[in-house]
Amino acid sequence: MDLDAFAELLTPRGLRALAEAEELTGTDPVAAATRLRRTYDAALTSAALTQAGLRERARAKFGADAARMFFTPHGLEQSTRAEVAEHRARRLTETGAGPRVADVCCGIGGDFLALARDGRTVDAVDADPLTAAVARANAEAFGLGDRVTVRVADAATVRPEDHDVLFADPARRGSRGRTFDPMAYSPPWPVVLDLLSRARRACLKVAPGIPYEFIPEQAQAEWVSYKGEVKEAALWTGAGEPGRRATLLPGGHTLTATGVQATTGPVGRYVYEPDGAAVRAHLVGEVAELVGGWLADPMIAYISGDEPVDTPWAARYEVDETLPFSLKRLRAALRARRIGNVTIKKRGSAVDIERLRGDLRLSGEESAVVILTRIMDKPSVLICHPPRPA
């Protein structure tokens, strides 16, 4: 889809084509294209079918709003889940940030929609003309054109000091696909840091796996998990004490670093699996303190304990048996328990889970959780089951 095709998609005729394409979502693509070509030219047919498919995919991130939004493939992939964007907008309100926001690298506008809905005025820029057009269409689709301006510009040309808040979401995809190196972001990391240094307050969206050495000393790094899956990290300046923070959505639970260090000890009655946001934020010690637990291995983020404690920060499993890792012994132990269905988890193990699942050749009516890990640097396996809530 090019800029001209997208512009036509916004006309009354284009919107009719899009509505017809959405009715054909899920049908045979060749048949759908053939049907639309009876009324529309090839370019508009392609644009409508592409947009209809993107809207269907976007429902997982944007819910009902996806039916009114416009997307590009890369824009949808990098866009922020609506619940996460709303969380950031609330944080700005809670910390007393002013209303004027500069959204550089705005993409398709998922973040500025949440900011504008929260009452802020947003000056949004993107270097790609098509992406900027899509973002502008999204602002108009929700009646936010009076709060959001979108223009084509390089992020480096924005003056963050002219705004109350800088929001930056640098592109993390190059010609070879997704990049995990901040120096390969677009704009590059030095440009991003320059913008950050001149902003009164800032929120910089980054990949969850950002190396710690790239986090500025004055920033508060926050990792966000949505329904147990780590979605992203954000670096905040001017909105809290520097340090590390993890947030769980949709519950809104937050954990900050206190410096507590977990002790080590033998495997207890229970094993706790900390949420990925806490692990990424190096808050395993804080989670261990919450459950009164310890680490069975100082380098592995599984917490052990003897008391059943319910917490949103960790899944809890009751340990039935602990074994040195051996395929033969594990298979025998599972068969003795009549285990026919296993959920396999691992940390600190090089074992291929799917290959192991096949090698176990299980049969039986019972279920178990099998955890592959290391205990005091020795390959080990825990046979567990999820307990009832405490």
Salt bridges, closest charged atoms under 4 A:
GLU8 OE2 - ARG13 NH1 3.29
GLU22 OE2 - ARG55 NH1 3.00
GLU56 OE2 - ARG59 NH1 3.22
ASP65 OD2 - ARG117 NH1 2.86
GLU77 OE2 - ARG173 NH2 2.49
GLU77 OE2 - ARG178 NH2 2.76
ASP111 OD1 - ARG88 NH2 2.44
ASP118 OD2 - ARG120 NH1 3.10
ASP123 OD2 - ARG151 NH2 3.14
ASP123 OD2 - HIS163 NE2 3.59
GLU161 OE2 - ARG159 NH1 3.51
GLU161 OE1 - ARG198 NH1 2.94
ASP162 OD2 - ARG159 NE 2.85
ASP164 OD2 - ARG100 NE 3.18
ASP164 OD1 - ARG200 NH1 3.08
ASP169 OD1 - ARG172 NH1 3.02
ASP169 OD2 - LYS205 NZ 3.51
ASP194 OD2 - ARG198 NH2 3.05
GLU222 OE2 - HIS87 NE2 2.92
GLU222 OE1 - ARG91 NH1 3.29
GLU222 OE2 - ARG245 NE 3.25
GLU229 OE1 - LYS231 NZ 3.29
GLU232 OE2 - ARG88 NH1 1.96
GLU232 OE1 - LYS205 NZ 3.71
GLU273 OE1 - LYS345 NZ 3.26
ASP310 OD1 - ARG316 NH1 2.65
GLU318 OE2 - ARG269 NE 3.03
GLU318 OE1 - HIS385 NE2 3.47
ASP320 OD2 - HIS385 ND1 3.04
GLU321 OE1 - ARG337 NH2 3.13
GLU354 OE1 - ARG357 NE 3.56
ASP359 OD2 - ARG355 NE 3.95
GLU365 OE1 - ARG338 NH1 3.85
ASP377 OD1 - ARG374 NE 3.27
